[in-house]
Amino acid sequence: MSTRYKFTEKYAAYFITFAVVEWIDVFTRNEYRKIFIDSILYCIANKGLNVHGWVLMTNHVHMIVSVEEKSEHGLSDVVRDLKKYTAMQLLKAIKENDRESRREWMLRIFSFSGRHNSNNTNYQFWQQDNHPLLIDSTDKLGRALEYIHQNPVKGGFVDLPEEYLWSSARDYSGKSGIVPLILF
């Protein structure tokens, strides 16, 4: 059995990526970003999630994460639960948001994706894969953090990584970020 793109080490750090189906730009509104951030905070407080680096872009997220050794939850379980919960909450928020001009369009795509995936019943918010890559060297860690922190710069949102609120670059530059980190 292939171990490529699987969580193979229970307490190791992994670089993960997950994206909204069809790369829909959902995270352009603060209320949607807040749902995702609150879910991360819940996983930190209640599931033993350690966040070492992260960035939330308009349609995808990159993270370097692990779980505490005392945690009863495996990293794959925490990531699964994070994606499942955020999907439910984000879909609910989109459905109930009268100011969301893209609501019908987004729900149509989420519904279409859900109907064409046997793992779902109605809607699919996140793409299936996480692409977990084991961080087993300082070189891999450095490259992953650089990649994460440069995403908003390459996307044209900011000139400097630490200017982007929705990222751990602020923490690594000595500023206070919005998600508590376990720094390397």
Rosetta constraint file for C-alpha pairs under 8 A:
AtomPair CA 3 CA 7 HARMONIC 7.83 0.50
AtomPair CA 3 CA 8 HARMONIC 6.92 0.50
AtomPair CA 5 CA 130 HARMONIC 7.65 0.50
AtomPair CA 5 CA 131 HARMONIC 4.93 0.50
AtomPair CA 5 CA 132 HARMONIC 5.04 0.50
AtomPair CA 5 CA 133 HARMONIC 6.25 0.50
AtomPair CA 6 CA 131 HARMONIC 7.33 0.50
AtomPair CA 6 CA 132 HARMONIC 5.92 0.50
AtomPair CA 6 CA 133 HARMONIC 7.68 0.50
AtomPair CA 7 CA 14 HARMONIC 7.83 0.50
AtomPair CA 7 CA 75 HARMONIC 7.31 0.50
AtomPair CA 7 CA 76 HARMONIC 6.32 0.50
AtomPair CA 7 CA 132 HARMONIC 6.39 0.50
AtomPair CA 7 CA 133 HARMONIC 7.93 0.50
AtomPair CA 7 CA 134 HARMONIC 7.66 0.50
AtomPair CA 10 CA 67 HARMONIC 7.75 0.50
AtomPair CA 10 CA 74 HARMONIC 6.09 0.50
AtomPair CA 10 CA 75 HARMONIC 6.70 0.50
AtomPair CA 11 CA 66 HARMONIC 5.97 0.50
AtomPair CA 11 CA 67 HARMONIC 5.67 0.50
AtomPair CA 11 CA 68 HARMONIC 6.77 0.50
AtomPair CA 11 CA 69 HARMONIC 6.10 0.50
AtomPair CA 11 CA 74 HARMONIC 7.82 0.50
AtomPair CA 11 CA 75 HARMONIC 7.57 0.50
AtomPair CA 12 CA 66 HARMONIC 5.78 0.50
AtomPair CA 12 CA 67 HARMONIC 7.65 0.50
AtomPair CA 12 CA 134 HARMONIC 7.15 0.50
AtomPair CA 12 CA 135 HARMONIC 7.30 0.50
AtomPair CA 12 CA 136 HARMONIC 7.83 0.50
AtomPair CA 13 CA 64 HARMONIC 6.41 0.50
AtomPair CA 13 CA 65 HARMONIC 5.29 0.50
AtomPair CA 13 CA 66 HARMONIC 4.47 0.50
AtomPair CA 13 CA 67 HARMONIC 7.87 0.50
AtomPair CA 13 CA 134 HARMONIC 6.27 0.50
AtomPair CA 13 CA 135 HARMONIC 5.48 0.50
AtomPair CA 13 CA 136 HARMONIC 7.67 0.50
AtomPair CA 14 CA 63 HARMONIC 7.91 0.50
AtomPair CA 14 CA 64 HARMONIC 5.36 0.50
AtomPair CA 14 CA 65 HARMONIC 5.47 0.50
AtomPair CA 14 CA 66 HARMONIC 6.40 0.50
AtomPair CA 14 CA 132 HARMONIC 5.78 0.50
AtomPair CA 14 CA 133 HARMONIC 5.28 0.50
AtomPair CA 14 CA 134 HARMONIC 4.56 0.50
AtomPair CA 14 CA 135 HARMONIC 5.26 0.50
AtomPair CA 15 CA 62 HARMONIC 7.16 0.50
AtomPair CA 15 CA 63 HARMONIC 5.64 0.50
AtomPair CA 15 CA 64 HARMONIC 4.35 0.50
AtomPair CA 15 CA 65 HARMONIC 6.61 0.50
AtomPair CA 15 CA 131 HARMONIC 7.89 0.50
AtomPair CA 15 CA 132 HARMONIC 5.56 0.50
AtomPair CA 15 CA 133 HARMONIC 5.09 0.50
AtomPair CA 15 CA 134 HARMONIC 6.49 0.50
AtomPair CA 15 CA 135 HARMONIC 6.62 0.50
AtomPair CA 15 CA 144 HARMONIC 6.89 0.50
AtomPair CA 16 CA 62 HARMONIC 5.70 0.50
AtomPair CA 16 CA 63 HARMONIC 5.32 0.50
AtomPair CA 16 CA 64 HARMONIC 6.29 0.50
AtomPair CA 16 CA 65 HARMONIC 7.63 0.50
AtomPair CA 16 CA 130 HARMONIC 5.48 0.50
AtomPair CA 16 CA 131 HARMONIC 5.62 0.50
AtomPair CA 16 CA 132 HARMONIC 4.56 0.50
AtomPair CA 16 CA 133 HARMONIC 6.51 0.50
AtomPair CA 17 CA 60 HARMONIC 7.22 0.50
AtomPair CA 17 CA 61 HARMONIC 5.68 0.50
AtomPair CA 17 CA 62 HARMONIC 4.50 0.50
AtomPair CA 17 CA 63 HARMONIC 6.51 0.50
AtomPair CA 17 CA 130 HARMONIC 5.10 0.50
AtomPair CA 17 CA 131 HARMONIC 5.97 0.50
AtomPair CA 17 CA 132 HARMONIC 7.18 0.50
AtomPair CA 18 CA 60 HARMONIC 5.70 0.50
AtomPair CA 18 CA 61 HARMONIC 5.60 0.50
AtomPair CA 18 CA 62 HARMONIC 6.81 0.50
AtomPair CA 18 CA 126 HARMONIC 6.90 0.50
AtomPair CA 18 CA 127 HARMONIC 6.61 0.50
AtomPair CA 18 CA 128 HARMONIC 7.92 0.50
AtomPair CA 18 CA 129 HARMONIC 6.60 0.50
AtomPair CA 18 CA 130 HARMONIC 5.05 0.50
AtomPair CA 18 CA 131 HARMONIC 7.59 0.50
AtomPair CA 19 CA 23 HARMONIC 6.36 0.50
AtomPair CA 19 CA 59 HARMONIC 5.89 0.50
AtomPair CA 19 CA 60 HARMONIC 4.01 0.50
AtomPair CA 19 CA 61 HARMONIC 6.35 0.50
AtomPair CA 19 CA 126 HARMONIC 5.72 0.50
AtomPair CA 19 CA 127 HARMONIC 5.66 0.50
AtomPair CA 20 CA 24 HARMONIC 5.89 0.50
AtomPair CA 20 CA 25 HARMONIC 7.79 0.50
AtomPair CA 20 CA 26 HARMONIC 7.72 0.50
AtomPair CA 20 CA 59 HARMONIC 5.47 0.50
AtomPair CA 20 CA 60 HARMONIC 5.98 0.50
AtomPair CA 20 CA 125 HARMONIC 5.77 0.50
AtomPair CA 20 CA 126 HARMONIC 4.44 0.50
AtomPair CA 20 CA 127 HARMONIC 5.77 0.50
AtomPair CA 21 CA 109 HARMONIC 8.00 0.50
AtomPair CA 21 CA 110 HARMONIC 7.19 0.50
AtomPair CA 21 CA 113 HARMONIC 7.33 0.50
AtomPair CA 21 CA 124 HARMONIC 7.21 0.50
AtomPair CA 21 CA 125 HARMONIC 5.82 0.50
AtomPair CA 21 CA 126 HARMONIC 5.32 0.50
AtomPair CA 21 CA 127 HARMONIC 5.01 0.50
AtomPair CA 22 CA 109 HARMONIC 7.81 0.50
AtomPair CA 23 CA 59 HARMONIC 5.37 0.50
AtomPair CA 23 CA 60 HARMONIC 7.34 0.50
AtomPair CA 24 CA 58 HARMONIC 7.87 0.50
AtomPair CA 24 CA 59 HARMONIC 5.60 0.50
AtomPair CA 24 CA 106 HARMONIC 7.54 0.50
AtomPair CA 25 CA 58 HARMONIC 4.82 0.50
AtomPair CA 25 CA 59 HARMONIC 4.55 0.50
AtomPair CA 26 CA 32 HARMONIC 7.16 0.50
AtomPair CA 26 CA 58 HARMONIC 5.95 0.50
AtomPair CA 26 CA 59 HARMONIC 5.88 0.50
AtomPair CA 27 CA 32 HARMONIC 5.76 0.50
AtomPair CA 27 CA 33 HARMONIC 5.56 0.50
AtomPair CA 27 CA 56 HARMONIC 7.79 0.50
AtomPair CA 27 CA 57 HARMONIC 6.76 0.50
AtomPair CA 27 CA 58 HARMONIC 4.34 0.50
AtomPair CA 27 CA 59 HARMONIC 6.13 0.50
AtomPair CA 28 CA 32 HARMONIC 7.61 0.50
AtomPair CA 28 CA 33 HARMONIC 7.63 0.50
AtomPair CA 28 CA 58 HARMONIC 5.54 0.50
AtomPair CA 29 CA 33 HARMONIC 6.49 0.50
AtomPair CA 30 CA 34 HARMONIC 5.98 0.50
AtomPair CA 31 CA 35 HARMONIC 6.48 0.50
AtomPair CA 32 CA 36 HARMONIC 6.63 0.50
AtomPair CA 32 CA 90 HARMONIC 6.39 0.50
AtomPair CA 32 CA 93 HARMONIC 7.47 0.50
AtomPair CA 33 CA 37 HARMONIC 6.21 0.50
AtomPair CA 33 CA 56 HARMONIC 7.88 0.50
AtomPair CA 34 CA 38 HARMONIC 5.87 0.50
AtomPair CA 35 CA 39 HARMONIC 6.22 0.50
AtomPair CA 35 CA 86 HARMONIC 6.81 0.50
AtomPair CA 35 CA 89 HARMONIC 7.07 0.50
AtomPair CA 35 CA 90 HARMONIC 6.92 0.50
AtomPair CA 36 CA 40 HARMONIC 6.44 0.50
AtomPair CA 36 CA 86 HARMONIC 6.04 0.50
AtomPair CA 37 CA 41 HARMONIC 6.24 0.50
AtomPair CA 37 CA 179 HARMONIC 7.36 0.50
AtomPair CA 38 CA 42 HARMONIC 6.15 0.50
AtomPair CA 39 CA 43 HARMONIC 6.28 0.50
AtomPair CA 39 CA 82 HARMONIC 6.51 0.50
AtomPair CA 39 CA 85 HARMONIC 7.57 0.50
AtomPair CA 39 CA 86 HARMONIC 6.65 0.50
AtomPair CA 40 CA 44 HARMONIC 6.22 0.50
AtomPair CA 40 CA 82 HARMONIC 7.15 0.50
AtomPair CA 40 CA 179 HARMONIC 7.78 0.50
AtomPair CA 41 CA 45 HARMONIC 6.20 0.50
AtomPair CA 41 CA 179 HARMONIC 6.91 0.50
AtomPair CA 42 CA 46 HARMONIC 5.81 0.50
AtomPair CA 42 CA 47 HARMONIC 7.53 0.50
AtomPair CA 43 CA 47 HARMONIC 4.80 0.50
AtomPair CA 43 CA 48 HARMONIC 6.51 0.50
AtomPair CA 43 CA 49 HARMONIC 5.54 0.50
AtomPair CA 43 CA 78 HARMONIC 7.13 0.50
AtomPair CA 43 CA 82 HARMONIC 7.28 0.50
AtomPair CA 44 CA 48 HARMONIC 5.32 0.50
AtomPair CA 44 CA 49 HARMONIC 4.42 0.50
AtomPair CA 44 CA 50 HARMONIC 6.26 0.50
AtomPair CA 44 CA 51 HARMONIC 7.79 0.50
AtomPair CA 45 CA 49 HARMONIC 7.57 0.50
AtomPair CA 47 CA 67 HARMONIC 7.91 0.50
AtomPair CA 47 CA 71 HARMONIC 6.64 0.50
AtomPair CA 47 CA 72 HARMONIC 7.72 0.50
AtomPair CA 47 CA 73 HARMONIC 6.33 0.50
AtomPair CA 47 CA 78 HARMONIC 6.82 0.50
AtomPair CA 48 CA 67 HARMONIC 5.29 0.50
AtomPair CA 48 CA 68 HARMONIC 5.12 0.50
AtomPair CA 48 CA 70 HARMONIC 7.65 0.50
AtomPair CA 48 CA 71 HARMONIC 5.20 0.50
AtomPair CA 48 CA 72 HARMONIC 8.00 0.50
AtomPair CA 48 CA 73 HARMONIC 7.25 0.50
AtomPair CA 49 CA 65 HARMONIC 7.02 0.50
AtomPair CA 49 CA 66 HARMONIC 6.07 0.50
AtomPair CA 49 CA 67 HARMONIC 4.57 0.50
AtomPair CA 49 CA 68 HARMONIC 6.44 0.50
AtomPair CA 49 CA 75 HARMONIC 7.59 0.50
AtomPair CA 49 CA 78 HARMONIC 7.26 0.50
AtomPair CA 50 CA 65 HARMONIC 5.51 0.50
AtomPair CA 50 CA 66 HARMONIC 5.07 0.50
AtomPair CA 50 CA 67 HARMONIC 5.31 0.50
AtomPair CA 50 CA 68 HARMONIC 6.53 0.50
AtomPair CA 50 CA 181 HARMONIC 6.93 0.50
AtomPair CA 50 CA 182 HARMONIC 6.26 0.50
AtomPair CA 51 CA 63 HARMONIC 7.24 0.50
AtomPair CA 51 CA 64 HARMONIC 6.15 0.50
AtomPair CA 51 CA 65 HARMONIC 4.65 0.50
AtomPair CA 51 CA 66 HARMONIC 6.70 0.50
AtomPair CA 51 CA 179 HARMONIC 7.92 0.50
AtomPair CA 51 CA 180 HARMONIC 7.25 0.50
AtomPair CA 51 CA 181 HARMONIC 5.17 0.50
AtomPair CA 51 CA 182 HARMONIC 5.97 0.50
AtomPair CA 52 CA 63 HARMONIC 7.46 0.50
AtomPair CA 52 CA 64 HARMONIC 5.22 0.50
AtomPair CA 52 CA 65 HARMONIC 5.67 0.50
AtomPair CA 52 CA 66 HARMONIC 7.86 0.50
AtomPair CA 52 CA 181 HARMONIC 5.32 0.50
AtomPair CA 52 CA 182 HARMONIC 5.05 0.50
AtomPair CA 52 CA 183 HARMONIC 5.52 0.50
AtomPair CA 52 CA 184 HARMONIC 6.99 0.50
AtomPair CA 53 CA 63 HARMONIC 5.46 0.50
AtomPair CA 53 CA 64 HARMONIC 4.91 0.50
AtomPair CA 53 CA 65 HARMONIC 7.18 0.50
AtomPair CA 53 CA 145 HARMONIC 6.46 0.50
AtomPair CA 53 CA 148 HARMONIC 7.44 0.50
AtomPair CA 53 CA 167 HARMONIC 7.59 0.50
AtomPair CA 53 CA 168 HARMONIC 5.35 0.50
AtomPair CA 53 CA 169 HARMONIC 7.80 0.50
AtomPair CA 53 CA 181 HARMONIC 7.07 0.50
AtomPair CA 53 CA 183 HARMONIC 7.85 0.50
AtomPair CA 54 CA 61 HARMONIC 7.28 0.50
AtomPair CA 54 CA 62 HARMONIC 5.49 0.50
AtomPair CA 54 CA 63 HARMONIC 4.12 0.50
AtomPair CA 54 CA 64 HARMONIC 6.26 0.50
AtomPair CA 54 CA 148 HARMONIC 6.44 0.50
AtomPair CA 54 CA 149 HARMONIC 7.80 0.50
AtomPair CA 54 CA 167 HARMONIC 5.45 0.50
AtomPair CA 54 CA 168 HARMONIC 5.38 0.50
AtomPair CA 55 CA 61 HARMONIC 5.71 0.50
AtomPair CA 55 CA 62 HARMONIC 5.45 0.50
AtomPair CA 55 CA 63 HARMONIC 6.55 0.50
AtomPair CA 55 CA 148 HARMONIC 6.03 0.50
AtomPair CA 55 CA 149 HARMONIC 6.93 0.50
AtomPair CA 55 CA 151 HARMONIC 7.72 0.50
AtomPair CA 55 CA 166 HARMONIC 5.77 0.50
AtomPair CA 55 CA 167 HARMONIC 4.16 0.50
AtomPair CA 55 CA 168 HARMONIC 6.52 0.50
AtomPair CA 56 CA 60 HARMONIC 6.34 0.50
AtomPair CA 56 CA 61 HARMONIC 4.62 0.50
AtomPair CA 56 CA 62 HARMONIC 6.82 0.50
AtomPair CA 56 CA 166 HARMONIC 5.49 0.50
AtomPair CA 56 CA 167 HARMONIC 6.41 0.50
AtomPair CA 57 CA 61 HARMONIC 5.88 0.50
AtomPair CA 57 CA 151 HARMONIC 7.81 0.50
AtomPair CA 57 CA 152 HARMONIC 7.16 0.50
AtomPair CA 57 CA 166 HARMONIC 7.57 0.50
AtomPair CA 62 CA 148 HARMONIC 6.25 0.50
AtomPair CA 63 CA 148 HARMONIC 7.49 0.50
AtomPair CA 64 CA 144 HARMONIC 7.75 0.50
AtomPair CA 64 CA 145 HARMONIC 7.91 0.50
AtomPair CA 66 CA 75 HARMONIC 6.26 0.50
AtomPair CA 67 CA 71 HARMONIC 6.52 0.50
AtomPair CA 67 CA 73 HARMONIC 7.55 0.50
AtomPair CA 67 CA 74 HARMONIC 6.89 0.50
AtomPair CA 67 CA 75 HARMONIC 5.83 0.50
AtomPair CA 73 CA 77 HARMONIC 6.33 0.50
AtomPair CA 73 CA 78 HARMONIC 6.52 0.50
AtomPair CA 74 CA 78 HARMONIC 6.37 0.50
AtomPair CA 75 CA 79 HARMONIC 6.11 0.50
AtomPair CA 76 CA 80 HARMONIC 6.02 0.50
AtomPair CA 77 CA 81 HARMONIC 6.07 0.50
AtomPair CA 78 CA 82 HARMONIC 6.00 0.50
AtomPair CA 79 CA 83 HARMONIC 6.13 0.50
AtomPair CA 80 CA 84 HARMONIC 6.08 0.50
AtomPair CA 81 CA 85 HARMONIC 5.91 0.50
AtomPair CA 82 CA 86 HARMONIC 6.00 0.50
AtomPair CA 83 CA 87 HARMONIC 5.93 0.50
AtomPair CA 83 CA 126 HARMONIC 7.03 0.50
AtomPair CA 84 CA 88 HARMONIC 6.36 0.50
AtomPair CA 85 CA 89 HARMONIC 6.19 0.50
AtomPair CA 86 CA 90 HARMONIC 5.75 0.50
AtomPair CA 87 CA 91 HARMONIC 5.98 0.50
AtomPair CA 87 CA 124 HARMONIC 7.64 0.50
AtomPair CA 87 CA 125 HARMONIC 5.45 0.50
AtomPair CA 87 CA 126 HARMONIC 6.88 0.50
AtomPair CA 88 CA 92 HARMONIC 6.18 0.50
AtomPair CA 89 CA 93 HARMONIC 6.11 0.50
AtomPair CA 90 CA 94 HARMONIC 6.07 0.50
AtomPair CA 91 CA 95 HARMONIC 6.12 0.50
AtomPair CA 91 CA 107 HARMONIC 7.85 0.50
AtomPair CA 91 CA 125 HARMONIC 7.47 0.50
AtomPair CA 92 CA 96 HARMONIC 6.18 0.50
AtomPair CA 93 CA 97 HARMONIC 5.91 0.50
AtomPair CA 94 CA 100 HARMONIC 6.89 0.50
AtomPair CA 94 CA 103 HARMONIC 6.12 0.50
AtomPair CA 95 CA 103 HARMONIC 6.64 0.50
AtomPair CA 95 CA 107 HARMONIC 7.71 0.50
AtomPair CA 97 CA 103 HARMONIC 7.73 0.50
AtomPair CA 102 CA 106 HARMONIC 6.00 0.50
AtomPair CA 103 CA 107 HARMONIC 6.06 0.50
AtomPair CA 104 CA 108 HARMONIC 6.02 0.50
AtomPair CA 105 CA 109 HARMONIC 6.49 0.50
AtomPair CA 106 CA 110 HARMONIC 6.16 0.50
AtomPair CA 107 CA 111 HARMONIC 5.88 0.50
AtomPair CA 107 CA 123 HARMONIC 7.91 0.50
AtomPair CA 108 CA 112 HARMONIC 6.08 0.50
AtomPair CA 109 CA 113 HARMONIC 6.09 0.50
AtomPair CA 110 CA 114 HARMONIC 6.05 0.50
AtomPair CA 110 CA 123 HARMONIC 5.01 0.50
AtomPair CA 110 CA 124 HARMONIC 5.11 0.50
AtomPair CA 110 CA 125 HARMONIC 5.79 0.50
AtomPair CA 111 CA 115 HARMONIC 6.15 0.50
AtomPair CA 111 CA 122 HARMONIC 5.85 0.50
AtomPair CA 111 CA 123 HARMONIC 4.45 0.50
AtomPair CA 111 CA 124 HARMONIC 6.59 0.50
AtomPair CA 112 CA 116 HARMONIC 6.41 0.50
AtomPair CA 112 CA 123 HARMONIC 7.32 0.50
AtomPair CA 113 CA 117 HARMONIC 6.43 0.50
AtomPair CA 113 CA 123 HARMONIC 6.57 0.50
AtomPair CA 113 CA 124 HARMONIC 5.53 0.50
AtomPair CA 114 CA 118 HARMONIC 7.72 0.50
AtomPair CA 114 CA 119 HARMONIC 7.97 0.50
AtomPair CA 114 CA 120 HARMONIC 5.39 0.50
AtomPair CA 114 CA 121 HARMONIC 6.32 0.50
AtomPair CA 114 CA 122 HARMONIC 5.26 0.50
AtomPair CA 114 CA 123 HARMONIC 4.09 0.50
AtomPair CA 114 CA 124 HARMONIC 4.34 0.50
AtomPair CA 114 CA 125 HARMONIC 7.99 0.50
AtomPair CA 115 CA 120 HARMONIC 7.09 0.50
AtomPair CA 115 CA 121 HARMONIC 6.77 0.50
AtomPair CA 115 CA 122 HARMONIC 6.22 0.50
AtomPair CA 115 CA 123 HARMONIC 7.00 0.50
AtomPair CA 117 CA 124 HARMONIC 7.87 0.50
AtomPair CA 120 CA 124 HARMONIC 6.46 0.50
AtomPair CA 135 CA 140 HARMONIC 5.78 0.50
AtomPair CA 135 CA 141 HARMONIC 5.86 0.50
AtomPair CA 136 CA 140 HARMONIC 6.84 0.50
AtomPair CA 136 CA 141 HARMONIC 7.69 0.50
AtomPair CA 137 CA 141 HARMONIC 6.31 0.50
AtomPair CA 138 CA 142 HARMONIC 6.02 0.50
AtomPair CA 139 CA 143 HARMONIC 6.23 0.50
AtomPair CA 140 CA 144 HARMONIC 6.02 0.50
AtomPair CA 141 CA 145 HARMONIC 6.10 0.50
AtomPair CA 142 CA 146 HARMONIC 6.06 0.50
AtomPair CA 143 CA 147 HARMONIC 6.06 0.50
AtomPair CA 144 CA 148 HARMONIC 6.11 0.50
AtomPair CA 145 CA 149 HARMONIC 5.99 0.50
AtomPair CA 146 CA 150 HARMONIC 5.91 0.50
AtomPair CA 147 CA 151 HARMONIC 6.31 0.50
AtomPair CA 149 CA 153 HARMONIC 7.78 0.50
AtomPair CA 149 CA 161 HARMONIC 5.50 0.50
AtomPair CA 149 CA 162 HARMONIC 7.89 0.50
AtomPair CA 149 CA 167 HARMONIC 6.91 0.50
AtomPair CA 149 CA 168 HARMONIC 7.24 0.50
AtomPair CA 149 CA 169 HARMONIC 5.51 0.50
AtomPair CA 150 CA 154 HARMONIC 6.03 0.50
AtomPair CA 150 CA 161 HARMONIC 5.95 0.50
AtomPair CA 151 CA 155 HARMONIC 5.98 0.50
AtomPair CA 152 CA 156 HARMONIC 6.22 0.50
AtomPair CA 152 CA 157 HARMONIC 5.31 0.50
AtomPair CA 152 CA 158 HARMONIC 6.14 0.50
AtomPair CA 152 CA 161 HARMONIC 6.67 0.50
AtomPair CA 152 CA 164 HARMONIC 6.82 0.50
AtomPair CA 153 CA 157 HARMONIC 5.90 0.50
AtomPair CA 153 CA 158 HARMONIC 5.16 0.50
AtomPair CA 153 CA 159 HARMONIC 5.65 0.50
AtomPair CA 153 CA 160 HARMONIC 6.32 0.50
AtomPair CA 153 CA 161 HARMONIC 6.10 0.50
AtomPair CA 157 CA 164 HARMONIC 7.55 0.50
AtomPair CA 158 CA 163 HARMONIC 6.23 0.50
AtomPair CA 158 CA 164 HARMONIC 6.33 0.50
AtomPair CA 159 CA 163 HARMONIC 7.37 0.50
AtomPair CA 160 CA 164 HARMONIC 7.60 0.50
AtomPair CA 161 CA 169 HARMONIC 5.72 0.50
AtomPair CA 161 CA 170 HARMONIC 7.42 0.50
AtomPair CA 162 CA 167 HARMONIC 7.71 0.50
AtomPair CA 162 CA 168 HARMONIC 7.84 0.50
AtomPair CA 162 CA 169 HARMONIC 4.78 0.50
AtomPair CA 162 CA 170 HARMONIC 4.34 0.50
AtomPair CA 162 CA 171 HARMONIC 7.90 0.50
AtomPair CA 162 CA 173 HARMONIC 6.46 0.50
AtomPair CA 162 CA 175 HARMONIC 7.92 0.50
AtomPair CA 163 CA 170 HARMONIC 7.05 0.50
AtomPair CA 164 CA 169 HARMONIC 7.56 0.50
AtomPair CA 164 CA 170 HARMONIC 7.42 0.50
AtomPair CA 165 CA 170 HARMONIC 7.31 0.50
AtomPair CA 165 CA 177 HARMONIC 7.22 0.50
AtomPair CA 165 CA 178 HARMONIC 7.67 0.50
AtomPair CA 166 CA 178 HARMONIC 7.59 0.50
AtomPair CA 167 CA 177 HARMONIC 7.40 0.50
AtomPair CA 168 CA 172 HARMONIC 6.51 0.50
AtomPair CA 168 CA 177 HARMONIC 6.28 0.50
AtomPair CA 168 CA 179 HARMONIC 7.50 0.50
AtomPair CA 168 CA 181 HARMONIC 7.75 0.50
AtomPair CA 169 CA 173 HARMONIC 6.16 0.50
AtomPair CA 170 CA 174 HARMONIC 6.49 0.50
AtomPair CA 170 CA 175 HARMONIC 5.00 0.50
AtomPair CA 170 CA 176 HARMONIC 6.18 0.50
AtomPair CA 170 CA 177 HARMONIC 5.50 0.50
AtomPair CA 171 CA 175 HARMONIC 5.09 0.50
AtomPair CA 171 CA 176 HARMONIC 5.42 0.50
AtomPair CA 171 CA 177 HARMONIC 5.30 0.50
AtomPair CA 171 CA 181 HARMONIC 7.76 0.50
AtomPair CA 172 CA 183 HARMONIC 7.73 0.50
